Amino acid sequence: MPESPNWRTSSYTRSDSCVEVADNDPNKVMVRDTKARHRGTMAVRRVAWTAFVEYVKQG
């Protein structure tokens, strides 16, 4: 059974443009806009999220 999303704010976001991430599900990572939560969430496969984060870290 999937767990409830454990939302956290990225340490790299500023207070005026926050993104929240829930990565406690073993199969997917969920992303949402802190200021517009009512607009929904985006869910991506964990492997795709990991590749995205590694790419961003490269600068």
JOTA-V990769 format. One record per residue. N is the residue number from 1. RES is the residue in three letters. OMEGA is omega in whole degrees, -180 to 180 (* if undefined). BURIAL is # if it has 24 or more other ideal C-beta (glycine too) atoms within 12 Angstrom, else .. D_CENTER is the distance of its C-alpha to the mean C-alpha in Angstrom with 1 decimal. Layout:
n=N res=RES omega=OMEGA burial=BURIAL d_center=D_CENTER
n=N res=RES omega=OMEGA burial=BURIAL d_center=D_CENTER
This chain:
n=1 res=MET omega=179 burial=. d_center=19.9
n=2 res=PRO omega=177 burial=. d_center=16.2
n=3 res=GLU omega=173 burial=. d_center=15.1
n=4 res=SER omega=-180 burial=. d_center=13.8
n=5 res=PRO omega=176 burial=. d_center=10.1
n=6 res=ASN omega=-173 burial=. d_center=10.1
n=7 res=TRP omega=174 burial=. d_center=8.0
n=8 res=ARG omega=179 burial=. d_center=8.1
n=9 res=THR omega=178 burial=. d_center=8.3
n=10 res=SER omega=179 burial=. d_center=7.9
n=11 res=SER omega=-179 burial=. d_center=11.6
n=12 res=TYR omega=-179 burial=. d_center=12.1
n=13 res=THR omega=176 burial=. d_center=11.7
n=14 res=ARG omega=-177 burial=. d_center=14.9
n=15 res=SER omega=-178 burial=. d_center=16.0
n=16 res=ASP omega=-179 burial=. d_center=16.8
n=17 res=SER omega=-174 burial=. d_center=13.6
n=18 res=CYS omega=173 burial=. d_center=10.6
n=19 res=VAL omega=177 burial=# d_center=7.0
n=20 res=GLU omega=-179 burial=# d_center=5.3
n=21 res=VAL omega=172 burial=# d_center=2.7
n=22 res=ALA omega=-176 burial=# d_center=5.3
n=23 res=ASP omega=180 burial=# d_center=6.6
n=24 res=ASN omega=175 burial=. d_center=10.2
n=25 res=ASP omega=-177 burial=. d_center=11.2
n=26 res=PRO omega=-176 burial=. d_center=13.3
n=27 res=ASN omega=-175 burial=. d_center=13.0
n=28 res=LYS omega=174 burial=. d_center=9.6
n=29 res=VAL omega=-179 burial=# d_center=5.8
n=30 res=MET omega=-178 burial=# d_center=4.7
n=31 res=VAL omega=176 burial=# d_center=3.3
n=32 res=ARG omega=178 burial=# d_center=6.5
n=33 res=ASP omega=-178 burial=. d_center=9.1
n=34 res=THR omega=-177 burial=. d_center=10.7
n=35 res=LYS omega=-178 burial=. d_center=14.1
n=36 res=ALA omega=-179 burial=. d_center=14.0
n=37 res=ARG omega=-179 burial=. d_center=12.4
n=38 res=HIS omega=180 burial=. d_center=15.5
n=39 res=ARG omega=175 burial=. d_center=14.5
n=40 res=GLY omega=-177 burial=. d_center=12.2
n=41 res=THR omega=174 burial=. d_center=8.9
n=42 res=MET omega=178 burial=. d_center=8.0
n=43 res=ALA omega=179 burial=. d_center=8.0
n=44 res=VAL omega=177 burial=. d_center=8.8
n=45 res=ARG omega=-178 burial=. d_center=11.1
n=46 res=ARG omega=-179 burial=. d_center=10.3
n=47 res=VAL omega=178 burial=. d_center=13.0
n=48 res=ALA omega=179 burial=. d_center=11.7
n=49 res=TRP omega=179 burial=. d_center=8.4
n=50 res=THR omega=178 burial=. d_center=10.8
n=51 res=ALA omega=179 burial=. d_center=13.2
n=52 res=PHE omega=-178 burial=. d_center=11.0
n=53 res=VAL omega=179 burial=. d_center=10.3
n=54 res=GLU omega=178 burial=. d_center=14.0
n=55 res=TYR omega=-180 burial=. d_center=15.1
n=56 res=VAL omega=180 burial=. d_center=13.6
n=57 res=LYS omega=-180 burial=. d_center=15.2
n=58 res=GLN omega=177 burial=. d_center=18.5
n=59 res=GLY omega=* burial=. d_center=18.7
